[in-house]
Amino acid sequence: MINDKTYTWLYFFVGITYLSGLFIAPLMENDAIEYATVAMRMFQEGDYGNIINRFDDYLDKPHLLFWLSGFSFSIFGISDWAYRLPSVIVTFLGAYATFRLGSILYSKDIGKLAALVFLTTQATILGNHDVRTDALLTGTVIIGIWQLAEFIDNNKIKHVVFGAIAIAFGFSAKGQIAVLTAGIAILCHILYLRKWETFWNWKWLVGLIVFLLASSPMLYCYYHQFDLQPEKLVHGQHNVSGVKFIFWGQSFERLVGDRSFVDNPDYFFLYHSFLWAFLPWTALALGAIFQKLKSLVQLRFSYQKNMEFLTIGGGLIVLSIISFSSFKLPHYINVLFPLFSILTAQYMIGLFSGNKTKSIKSYLIILYVMGVVFLILLVLLNLWSFPVDNWLLALLYLFILGYTILVFVKKEKLFRKLVMGSVVLISLVNFILHTNFYPKLIKYQSGSELAYIAKAQSIPLENMYFFGSFSRSFDFYAEKFIPEISLEQLNSKSKDEVIWVYTYDDGIEKLKEAGIVWEKEIKAEHFRITTLNAQFLNPGTRPESLTYSYLLKIQ
């Protein structure tokens, strides 16, 4: 078993990993930087009621991420880490809730391991530096499920109140998926426990009222921004209701593919996304799912002590439902990770307590293979593709790598080696990615790079315009929303007026064709860094994959 001292060391590694991710600069396009600019506008203008995406009304994600990040900006200033901070805090609160829920369903040992599994899944780590709405959604939903499970266990009204507030926050972070996930998980719990009287408990009505009250700030803002202003053109339509959208349209449009939401109709897309997203625990999670389903079938779903249906029922049913969506992205499954983490931890503790040495050795072999693959990838990315050029970092990497190898080769109890090896390995991988790979990769995000240059050279932003296309990363790091300009406006400017134009390769060609000349040109390499390919990763062929962005001084 894992003792408290070992847990302390493991959480130290996890904490360092998250801390290094907090300070990756700059933020990556597209979603993270888009949401950060929305929050920046709220903070700069003091208008937290309207969601504006650059200069347009925004009706997609609800308010919570923007509110929390805007509030963080008001305390710490506009920065990438201040944008991420609220999501990281809620993630760790979600880990605590995972511990508490695991303790209720099984034991404290399982709860402690479940929290560690949750924090060290690859998608959870990724979602706390490439921050979207999912970290807030995941943390608040598992807090809600924990509190409602407490309510079912002891019937105390405070738990239904806190649970309703947490789920309302999840609803205010990403919409109906919060209610769906929590609702199905708790329904599965009640059905398995056969607590039929719970359905008629009047305290649920209190929970519903609290949920609506806690959701009311978000609902009021939607009502004020859209329902009271039917003349607005939103998604190509007038008379758009923001309240109706968040209760129905947001998820339904993705489900059926309305409003161009057709990304990947493959029903199994989220299932095979799980294979990488839940690393390094994927093999154990699959074993846990198989074992739990087998046990439930053998028992014919009859109630047994130390058995539960909340995690596997909630996880698999919700996964099956969202897999029908015509629009799917890998991070959609993150909200289920606390449930699968508890399931995985229970399975792992079962292997230990059942003295199943052969199974543990099999999972260790998988971990060893994974470690070799990860090591090869780290070498390719950080010695070949983006070589480490800081000798202090290089020494630190070697020290951490040596410790990781020591964990694997040291004579140790198999179960401890499995847990420690998994945590240390994923921490090593992400720490190196956070401190070398991502910072060098994001230098090819030209918007933020040109914003740094514009600030360093004191280029007057009040005379800056986008031509042809805009860059949200330039907006964020310039801390100003830059308007767009047309050829007609450029041609009609006075001769003594000096302006700066941000444009791309195609914009340069249009300006040349129009006979517009410039006296100064600042150029930055550009690549869409969220769509990596072999040509870009290869230093020898990278120049062929690049385009360019420009700052042009036109007089």
C-alpha positions in Angstrom: 0.0 0.0 0.0 1.0 3.6 -0.5 1.9 5.4 2.8 1.3 9.1 3.5 5.0 10.0 3.1 5.0 8.5 -0.4 1.8 10.3 -1.3 3.4 13.6 -0.2 6.3 13.0 -2.6 4.0 12.1 -5.4 1.8 15.2 -4.9 5.0 17.2 -4.9 5.8 16.0 -8.4 2.3 16.6 -9.5 2.3 20.1 -8.0 5.6 21.0 -9.8 4.1 19.7 -13.0 1.0 21.9 -12.7 3.0 24.9 -11.6 5.2 24.6 -14.7 2.1 24.4 -16.8 0.6 27.5 -15.2 3.5 29.7 -16.4 3.7 28.5 -20.1 3.7 31.6 -22.2 2.0 32.6 -24.4 -1.4 31.0 -24.4 -2.2 28.8 -27.4 -4.7 29.6 -30.1 -7.5 28.9 -30.8 -9.9 28.4 -27.9 -7.7 29.3 -24.9 -6.7 32.7 -26.3 -10.2 33.4 -27.6 -11.7 32.8 -24.1 -8.9 34.9 -22.5 -9.6 37.8 -24.8 -13.3 37.6 -23.8 -12.3 37.8 -20.1 -9.9 40.6 -20.9 -12.7 42.7 -22.4 -14.9 42.1 -19.4 -12.1 43.2 -17.1 -11.0 46.2 -19.1 -14.5 47.6 -19.7 -16.0 46.5 -16.3 -18.8 44.9 -18.2 -19.3 41.3 -16.9 -22.9 41.0 -18.1 -22.2 40.8 -21.8 -20.1 38.3 -23.6 -18.4 39.9 -26.5 -15.9 38.1 -28.8 -13.8 40.9 -30.2 -16.6 43.2 -31.4 -19.5 40.8 -31.7 -22.0 39.3 -29.3 -20.9 35.8 -28.3 -23.5 33.0 -27.8 -21.6 29.7 -27.3 -20.0 29.1 -23.9 -21.6 30.6 -20.7 -20.1 33.0 -18.4 -18.2 31.3 -15.5 -14.8 31.0 -17.1 -14.9 34.6 -18.3 -16.0 35.9 -14.9 -13.4 34.0 -12.9 -10.6 34.9 -15.3 -11.7 38.5 -15.5 -11.7 38.6 -11.7 -8.2 37.0 -11.7 -7.0 39.8 -14.1 -8.4 42.4 -11.7 -6.1 41.0 -8.9 -3.0 39.9 -10.8 -3.1 41.9 -14.0 -3.6 40.6 -17.6 -1.4 37.5 -18.1 -1.6 34.0 -19.2 -1.1 32.5 -15.8 -3.8 34.7 -14.3 -6.2 33.4 -16.9 -5.3 29.8 -16.0 -5.3 30.2 -12.2 -9.0 29.8 -11.5 -9.2 26.6 -13.5 -6.2 25.1 -11.8 -7.7 25.9 -8.3 -11.0 24.3 -9.3 -9.2 21.2 -10.6 -7.5 20.6 -7.3 -10.8 21.2 -5.5 -12.2 18.6 -7.9 -9.4 16.2 -6.9 -10.4 16.7 -3.2 -14.0 15.9 -4.1 -12.8 12.8 -6.0 -11.0 11.7 -2.8 -14.1 12.3 -0.7 -16.5 10.5 -3.2 -14.1 7.5 -3.4 -14.0 7.4 0.4 -17.8 7.3 0.5 -18.2 4.6 -2.2 -15.2 2.5 -1.0 -12.5 3.6 1.4 -10.1 6.4 2.1 -7.2 4.5 0.6 -9.2 4.2 -2.7 -10.2 7.9 -2.4 -6.6 9.0 -2.0 -5.4 7.0 -5.0 -8.4 8.1 -7.1 -7.5 11.8 -6.6 -3.9 11.1 -7.6 -5.0 9.2 -10.7 -7.4 12.0 -11.7 -4.7 14.7 -11.4 -2.1 12.7 -13.4 -4.3 11.8 -16.4 -2.7 13.4 -19.5 -5.9 15.2 -20.6 -6.4 16.7 -17.2 -2.8 18.1 -17.1 -3.2 19.4 -20.7 -6.6 21.0 -19.9 -4.9 23.1 -17.1 -2.5 24.9 -19.4 -4.5 24.9 -22.6 -7.5 26.1 -20.5 -10.9 25.9 -22.0 -14.2 25.4 -20.0 -13.6 21.8 -19.2 -11.4 22.1 -16.1 -14.1 24.2 -14.4 -16.8 21.9 -15.6 -15.0 18.8 -14.4 -14.1 20.2 -11.0 -17.6 21.6 -10.2 -19.5 18.5 -11.5 -17.5 16.1 -9.3 -18.0 18.4 -6.3 -21.7 18.3 -7.0 -21.8 14.5 -7.4 -19.8 14.1 -4.1 -22.2 16.3 -2.2 -25.4 14.6 -3.6 -23.9 11.2 -2.8 -23.4 12.5 0.8 -27.1 13.6 0.8 -28.3 10.2 -0.3 -26.2 8.7 2.4 -27.2 10.9 5.3 -30.2 13.0 4.1 -28.7 16.3 5.4 -30.1 19.2 3.5 -26.7 21.1 3.5 -25.4 18.5 1.0 -28.2 18.9 -1.5 -27.7 22.7 -1.2 -24.0 22.5 -1.8 -24.4 19.9 -4.5 -27.0 22.1 -6.4 -24.7 25.1 -6.2 -21.7 23.1 -7.6 -23.8 21.7 -10.5 -25.2 25.2 -11.2 -21.6 26.4 -11.4 -20.8 23.6 -13.9 -23.9 24.6 -15.8 -22.6 28.2 -15.8 -19.3 26.9 -17.1 -20.3 24.8 -20.0 -24.1 24.2 -20.1 -26.3 21.2 -19.8 -23.5 18.6 -19.8 -23.0 19.4 -16.2 -26.6 18.5 -15.3 -26.6 15.4 -17.5 -23.4 14.0 -16.0 -24.3 14.6 -12.4 -27.9 13.6 -12.9 -27.1 10.2 -14.5 -24.4 9.4 -12.0 -26.7 10.1 -9.1 -29.6 8.3 -10.7 -27.3 5.2 -11.2 -26.3 5.5 -7.5 -29.9 5.6 -6.2 -31.1 2.8 -8.5 -28.3 0.5 -7.4 -28.8 1.2 -3.7 -32.5 0.6 -4.1 -33.3 3.7 -2.1 -36.6 4.3 -3.8 -37.8 6.7 -1.1 -35.1 9.1 -2.2 -37.1 9.9 -5.3 -39.9 11.4 -3.1 -37.7 13.4 -0.8 -38.9 17.0 -0.6 -35.4 18.2 -0.2 -34.8 17.7 -3.9 -37.2 20.6 -4.5 -34.9 22.8 -2.3 -32.0 21.6 -4.4 -33.8 22.6 -7.6 -34.6 26.1 -6.2 -31.0 26.5 -5.2 -29.8 25.4 -8.6 -31.9 28.0 -10.3 -30.9 30.7 -7.9 -27.2 29.8 -8.3 -27.7 29.8 -12.1 -29.7 33.0 -12.2 -26.7 35.4 -12.6 -25.8 33.6 -15.8 -29.4 33.3 -17.0 -30.1 37.0 -16.3 -27.0 38.1 -18.3 -28.1 35.9 -21.2 -31.7 37.3 -20.9 -30.4 40.9 -20.8 -27.9 40.5 -23.7 -30.1 38.6 -26.1 -33.8 38.1 -25.1 -34.3 41.8 -24.4 -32.6 42.8 -27.6 -34.4 40.7 -30.3 -33.1 43.0 -33.1 -29.6 41.6 -32.7 -28.3 39.3 -35.5 -26.9 36.2 -33.8 -25.8 33.1 -35.7 -27.5 34.6 -38.7 -30.8 35.0 -37.0 -32.9 37.7 -35.2 -35.1 37.1 -32.1 -32.5 34.8 -30.5 -33.1 33.8 -26.9 -30.0 33.4 -24.8 -32.0 31.6 -22.1 -33.5 29.1 -24.5 -30.0 28.6 -26.1 -28.3 27.6 -22.8 -31.2 25.3 -21.8 -31.6 23.6 -25.1 -29.8 24.9 -28.2 -26.2 24.8 -27.1 -26.1 21.0 -26.8 -28.7 20.1 -29.3 -26.9 22.0 -32.1 -23.8 19.9 -31.5 -25.8 16.7 -31.2 -27.6 17.1 -34.6 -24.9 19.1 -36.4 -26.7 22.5 -36.7 -24.8 25.8 -37.1 -21.9 24.1 -38.9 -21.3 21.8 -35.9 -20.2 18.8 -37.8 -16.7 17.9 -36.8 -16.4 14.1 -36.5 -19.5 11.9 -36.9 -17.5 8.8 -35.9 -19.4 7.3 -33.0 -16.3 5.7 -31.5 -14.2 8.9 -31.7 -14.4 9.6 -27.9 -13.8 6.0 -27.1 -10.4 5.9 -28.8 -9.7 9.4 -27.6 -9.9 8.0 -24.1 -6.9 5.7 -24.9 -4.5 8.6 -25.0 -6.4 11.0 -22.8 -6.4 8.8 -19.7 -2.7 7.9 -20.0 -0.7 6.6 -18.1 -3.7 4.7 -16.5 -5.5 3.6 -19.6 -4.7 -0.1 -19.4 -5.7 -0.2 -15.7 -8.9 1.8 -16.5 -9.9 -0.7 -19.2 -9.2 -3.6 -16.8 -11.3 -1.8 -14.2 -14.3 -1.3 -16.5 -14.2 -4.9 -17.7 -13.9 -6.3 -14.1 -16.7 -4.1 -12.8 -19.1 -4.9 -15.6 -18.3 -8.6 -15.2 -19.0 -8.4 -11.5 -22.3 -6.6 -11.9 -23.5 -9.1 -14.5 -22.5 -12.0 -12.3 -24.4 -10.5 -9.4 -27.3 -9.6 -11.8 -27.0 -6.0 -10.6 -28.1 -7.1 -7.1 -26.9 -4.8 -4.3 -23.7 -5.9 -2.6 -21.6 -4.1 0.1 -18.5 -2.5 -1.4 -20.1 -2.4 -4.8 -21.5 0.6 -6.6 -22.9 1.6 -9.9 -22.3 5.4 -9.7 -18.9 5.5 -11.4 -19.3 3.0 -14.2 -22.9 3.7 -14.8 -22.4 7.5 -14.9 -19.2 7.2 -16.9 -20.3 4.8 -19.6 -23.8 6.1 -20.0 -22.8 9.7 -20.4 -19.9 8.6 -22.7 -22.4 6.7 -24.9 -24.8 9.7 -25.1 -22.2 12.3 -26.0 -20.7 10.0 -28.6 -23.9 10.4 -30.7 -23.0 14.1 -31.1 -22.1 15.2 -34.6 -19.5 17.6 -33.1 -16.9 16.0 -30.9 -13.6 17.0 -29.5 -11.3 14.9 -27.2 -11.7 17.1 -24.2 -15.5 16.5 -24.0 -14.7 13.3 -22.0 -12.7 15.1 -19.3 -15.7 15.6 -17.2 -15.9 11.8 -16.7 -12.3 11.4 -15.5 -13.0 11.7 -11.8 -15.5 8.8 -12.1 -13.2 6.6 -14.1 -10.4 7.5 -11.6 -12.3 6.2 -8.7 -13.2 3.1 -10.7 -9.5 2.6 -11.6 -8.3 3.2 -8.1 -10.7 0.6 -6.7 -9.5 -1.9 -9.2 -5.9 -1.2 -8.4 -6.4 -1.6 -4.6 -8.3 -4.8 -5.4 -5.2 -6.2 -7.2 -3.1 -5.3 -4.2 -5.4 -6.7 -1.5 -6.1 -9.8 -3.6 -2.4 -10.4 -4.0 -2.8 -10.6 -7.8 0.9 -10.4 -8.5 0.6 -11.8 -12.1 -1.8 -9.0 -13.1 0.3 -6.3 -11.5 3.4 -7.6 -13.3 1.4 -7.4 -16.6 0.5 -3.8 -16.0 4.1 -3.0 -15.0 5.3 -4.4 -18.3 2.8 -2.1 -20.1 4.1 0.8 -18.0 7.7 -0.1 -18.9 6.9 -0.1 -22.7 5.1 3.2 -22.2 8.1 4.6 -20.5 10.4 3.6 -23.4 8.0 5.1 -25.9 7.7 8.3 -23.9 11.5 8.5 -23.5 12.0 8.2 -27.3 9.4 10.9 -28.0 11.0 13.2 -25.4 14.4 12.7 -27.1 12.9 13.4 -30.5 11.0 16.5 -29.4 13.6 18.0 -27.1 16.9 17.1 -28.6 16.1 16.9 -32.3 12.9 19.0 -33.0 13.4 21.7 -30.4 16.8 21.2 -28.7 17.2 22.2 -25.1 19.5 25.2 -25.0 19.6 26.0 -21.3 22.2 23.9 -19.5 20.5 24.4 -16.1 17.3 23.0 -17.5 19.3 20.2 -19.1 20.8 19.2 -15.8 17.4 19.4 -14.1 16.0 17.1 -16.8 18.8 14.6 -16.3 18.2 14.6 -12.6 14.5 14.0 -13.0 15.1 11.4 -15.6 17.6 9.6 -13.3 15.1 9.6 -10.5 12.4 8.2 -12.8 14.7 5.4 -14.0 15.6 4.7 -10.3 11.9 4.3 -9.5 11.6 1.7 -12.3 14.7 -0.3 -11.5 14.8 0.0 -7.7 13.8 -3.1 -5.9 10.4 -2.2 -4.6 7.0 -3.8 -4.0 5.2 -4.2 -7.3 2.1 -2.2 -6.4 4.2 0.8 -5.2 6.3 0.6 -8.3 3.2 0.6 -10.5 1.7 3.7 -8.8 5.0 5.6 -8.3 6.3 4.8 -11.8 3.0 6.0 -13.4 3.0 9.3 -11.5 6.7 10.1 -11.9 6.7 9.2 -15.6 3.7 11.4 -16.6 5.1 14.2 -14.4 8.5 14.0 -16.1 7.0 14.0 -19.5 4.8 17.0 -18.9 7.4 19.0 -17.0 9.8 18.8 -19.9 7.0 19.6 -22.4 6.0 22.6 -20.2 9.5 24.0 -19.8 11.1 23.4 -23.2 8.8 22.0 -25.9 5.7 24.2 -25.6 7.6 27.5 -25.1 9.6 26.9 -28.2 6.6 25.6 -30.2 4.5 28.7 -29.3 7.2 31.0 -30.7 5.7 30.1 -34.1 2.4 31.6 -33.0 3.1 34.9 -34.8 0.3 37.0 -33.2 1.8 36.8 -29.7 5.3 37.2 -31.0 4.5 40.4 -33.0 2.6 41.7 -30.0 5.8 41.3 -27.9 7.8 43.1 -30.6 5.2 45.9 -30.9 5.4 46.5 -27.1 9.2 46.4 -27.1 9.5 48.9 -29.9 6.7 51.1 -28.5 4.7 50.9 -31.7 1.5 53.0 -31.2 -1.4 50.6 -30.9 -4.0 53.3 -31.4 -2.7 53.5 -35.1 -2.7 49.7 -35.5 -5.1 47.8 -37.8 -5.6 44.2 -39.0 -5.8 43.7 -42.7 -7.3 40.5 -44.3 -7.6 38.6 -41.0 -7.2 39.2 -37.3 -5.1 37.6 -34.5 -6.6 37.1 -31.1 -3.2 36.4 -29.6 -2.0 39.8 -30.8 -5.1 41.3 -29.2 -4.4 39.6 -25.9 -0.7 40.3 -25.6 -1.2 43.9 -26.9 -4.0 44.2 -24.3 -6.0 46.0 -26.9 -8.7 45.0 -29.5 -7.3 46.0 -32.8 -9.9 47.0 -35.5 -9.8 45.8 -39.1 -9.2 48.0 -42.1 -10.1 47.6 -45.8 -8.3 48.5 -49.0 -10.7 51.4 -49.5 -9.9 52.8 -46.1 -6.2 52.5 -46.7 -6.5 54.2 -50.1 -8.5 57.1 -48.6 -6.2 57.8 -45.6 -4.5 61.2 -45.6 -0.9 61.4 -46.9 0.5 62.6 -43.5 -1.3 59.9 -41.5 1.0 57.1 -40.3 -0.6 53.7 -39.5 0.5 50.2 -38.8 -1.0 47.2 -40.4 -0.9 43.6 -39.2 -1.4 41.1 -42.0 -0.4 37.7 -43.4 1.1 36.5 -46.7 -2.1 36.8 -48.7 -2.6 40.3 -47.3 0.8 41.3 -48.5 -0.1 40.2 -52.0 -3.3 42.2 -52.0 -1.5 45.3 -50.7 1.1 45.0 -53.5 -1.6 44.5 -56.1 -3.3 47.7 -54.8 -0.1 49.7 -55.1 0.2 50.3 -51.4 3.8 50.8 -50.2 5.3 50.7 -46.7 8.4 52.1 -45.2 9.0 49.5 -42.5 8.3 45.8 -42.3 8.5 43.5 -39.2 8.2 39.8 -40.1 7.4 36.7 -37.9 7.2 33.1 -38.7 3.8 31.5 -38.4 2.5 28.0 -38.0 -0.9 26.7 -36.7 0.7 25.0 -33.7 -2.4 23.0 -32.8 -2.0 21.0 -36.0 1.5 19.6 -35.7 2.9 17.5 -38.6 6.1 15.7 -39.4 7.2 18.4 -41.8 7.0 21.1 -39.1 8.6 19.0 -36.4 11.6 18.2 -38.6 14.0 21.1 -38.3 15.3 20.4 -41.8 11.9 20.7 -43.5 10.3 23.2 -41.0 10.9 26.3 -43.2 8.8 24.8 -45.9 5.8 24.5 -43.6 5.9 28.1 -42.4 3.9 31.1 -43.5 4.5 34.6 -42.3 2.8 37.5 -40.5 3.8 41.1 -40.8 3.7 44.5 -39.1 3.8 47.1 -41.8 4.3 50.8 -41.3 2.4 52.7 -44.0 2.8 56.4 -44.5 
